[in-house]
């Protein structure tokens, strides 16, 4: 996070292919949400593959999510790759 805030860049933690029943490894409530708050306050973006992290309504204390966060244009570019692969 410090490096992204100081120098720019992107942080991606995709779906864990080893544990297909879990959506990512970072927990929404106390890992993804705090990072998303900091990034969005710094004019960046924080997304899962489908929605903003801060828009997710928690379903449980240990709910896990996919994380894509960083500089806004780089997150947009990453999300565009996801949409071109599925189409």
Secondary structure, DSSP 8 states (H G I E B T S, - for coil): -HHHHHH--EEEE---SS-TTSS-SEEIIIIIHHHHHHHHHTTEEEE-SSSBGGG---SSTT-EE-EEEEEHHHHHHHHHHHHHHH-
